[in-house]
Amino acid sequence: MRLQSAIFTLGDTLFTPDGAAREGLDKALSLFKMEGVGLGAVTALSAEDAQKALEKAGLASYFRFVLTESVALCRADSATMFERAMKRLHGQKDDTVVFSGSLSALEHARDAGFRTVAVRGEADDGTWDAMRAIAAQSLAGYGELLAEEG
């Protein structure tokens, strides 16, 4: 099945601690966009703060929307949030991937039937090992994703 949509947990997956885009992310998102993959983000931030963070990192144009906890009325790392984001992207679980640097988000997405990609971000070694164990795929950095495409 061809990848139709991707959901990113905002923050842990996209930004370095200083708010810049993670290395190689812009190229990966550009590739997704060229291939027609719909991109959405979910977050506990306010819509305004999320939009500012995406703009600061130069990533706002890649995402169709940012779904916030206050709009979705559920936690950003919950299965319900991922299902609502998937529906906004007009996707199905078998053609949607959840990218996250949060162990709880990966667990909830996997348990709900989504394909998952663990993104290292700022996870400590123990958390990273747990994330890699439950995710379908893991990326220490987005350069790995680009190497697979090439």
C-alpha positions as CSV (number, residue, x, y, z in Angstrom):
1,M,0.0,0.0,0.0
2,R,1.3,3.4,-0.9
3,L,1.8,6.0,1.8
4,Q,-1.0,8.5,1.6
5,S,-0.7,10.5,4.8
6,A,1.7,11.1,7.7
7,I,1.1,12.5,11.1
8,F,3.9,14.1,13.2
9,T,3.8,14.9,16.9
10,L,4.8,18.5,17.0
11,G,8.0,19.3,18.9
12,D,9.8,16.0,19.7
13,T,9.7,15.0,16.0
14,L,10.3,18.2,14.2
15,F,12.4,20.6,16.2
16,T,15.8,20.8,17.9
17,P,15.9,22.2,21.4
18,D,16.5,25.7,20.1
19,G,13.4,25.5,17.8
20,A,15.2,24.9,14.5
21,A,14.1,22.1,12.1
22,R,15.8,18.8,12.7
23,E,18.6,18.1,10.2
24,G,17.3,16.7,6.9
25,L,13.7,17.2,7.9
26,D,13.0,19.9,5.2
27,K,14.2,17.5,2.5
28,A,12.2,14.6,3.8
29,L,9.0,16.8,4.0
30,S,9.6,18.1,0.6
31,L,9.9,14.6,-0.8
32,F,6.6,13.6,0.9
33,K,4.9,16.6,-0.5
34,M,6.2,15.9,-4.0
35,E,4.9,12.4,-3.7
36,G,1.4,13.7,-2.7
37,V,1.6,12.5,0.9
38,G,-0.7,14.6,3.1
39,L,1.0,15.9,6.2
40,G,-0.6,16.8,9.5
41,A,0.8,17.6,13.0
42,V,-0.7,17.1,16.4
43,T,0.2,19.0,19.5
44,A,-0.6,20.1,23.1
45,L,0.5,23.6,22.2
46,S,-2.0,26.3,21.3
47,A,-2.7,26.7,17.6
48,E,-1.0,30.1,17.7
49,D,2.2,28.8,19.3
50,A,2.3,25.7,17.1
51,Q,2.0,27.9,14.0
52,K,4.7,30.2,15.2
53,A,7.0,27.3,15.9
54,L,6.5,25.9,12.4
55,E,7.1,29.3,10.8
56,K,10.2,29.9,12.8
57,A,11.6,26.5,11.6
58,G,10.5,27.1,8.0
59,L,8.2,24.1,8.0
60,A,4.7,25.7,8.0
61,S,4.1,25.2,4.2
62,Y,4.5,21.5,4.4
63,F,1.6,20.8,6.8
64,R,-2.1,20.9,5.8
65,F,-3.0,21.5,9.5
66,V,-2.0,21.4,13.1
67,L,-4.6,19.6,15.3
68,T,-4.4,20.8,18.9
69,E,-5.7,19.2,22.1
70,S,-8.1,22.1,22.6
71,V,-9.7,21.5,19.2
72,A,-9.7,17.7,19.2
73,L,-10.7,17.5,22.9
74,C,-8.2,14.8,23.6
75,R,-4.5,14.3,24.4
76,A,-2.0,14.9,21.6
77,D,-0.4,11.5,22.2
78,S,-3.8,9.6,22.2
79,A,-5.2,7.1,19.6
80,T,-8.2,9.4,19.3
81,M,-6.0,12.3,18.2
82,F,-4.2,10.2,15.6
83,E,-7.6,9.0,14.3
84,R,-9.0,12.5,14.0
85,A,-5.8,13.7,12.2
86,M,-6.0,10.7,9.8
87,K,-9.6,11.6,9.0
88,R,-8.7,15.2,8.3
89,L,-6.0,13.8,5.8
90,H,-8.6,11.5,4.3
91,G,-6.4,8.6,5.0
92,Q,-6.8,5.1,6.3
93,K,-4.8,3.4,9.0
94,D,-3.0,1.1,6.5
95,D,-1.7,4.1,4.4
96,T,-1.0,6.5,7.3
97,V,2.2,6.6,9.3
98,V,2.7,8.3,12.7
99,F,6.1,9.8,13.4
100,S,6.8,10.5,17.0
101,G,9.6,11.0,19.5
102,S,7.3,10.2,22.4
103,L,7.1,6.6,23.8
104,S,3.5,7.1,24.9
105,A,2.4,8.4,21.5
106,L,4.1,5.5,19.7
107,E,2.4,3.0,22.0
108,H,-1.0,4.6,21.5
109,A,-0.6,4.8,17.7
110,R,0.6,1.2,17.4
111,D,-2.2,-0.1,19.7
112,A,-4.7,1.7,17.5
113,G,-3.4,0.0,14.4
114,F,-1.2,2.7,12.8
115,R,2.2,2.1,11.4
116,T,4.7,4.0,13.5
117,V,8.2,5.6,13.1
118,A,10.2,6.4,16.2
119,V,12.2,9.6,15.8
120,R,15.1,9.9,18.3
121,G,14.8,13.6,19.1
122,E,15.9,14.2,22.7
123,A,15.1,10.7,24.1
124,D,17.6,9.2,26.5
125,D,19.1,5.8,25.7
126,G,16.6,3.8,27.7
127,T,13.6,5.5,26.2
128,W,15.1,5.3,22.7
129,D,15.6,1.6,23.1
130,A,11.9,1.2,24.2
131,M,10.7,3.4,21.3
132,R,12.7,1.3,18.8
133,A,11.3,-1.9,20.2
134,I,7.7,-0.9,19.6
135,A,7.9,1.1,16.4
136,A,7.8,-0.4,12.9
137,Q,10.7,1.8,12.0
138,S,13.1,4.1,13.8
139,L,15.1,7.1,12.7
140,A,18.0,8.6,14.7
141,G,17.8,11.4,12.1
142,Y,15.9,12.2,8.9
143,G,19.0,11.6,6.8
144,E,18.3,7.9,7.3
145,L,14.9,8.3,5.7
146,L,16.4,10.1,2.7
147,A,19.1,7.4,2.3
148,E,16.3,4.8,2.0
149,E,14.6,6.8,-0.7
150,G,17.7,7.2,-2.7
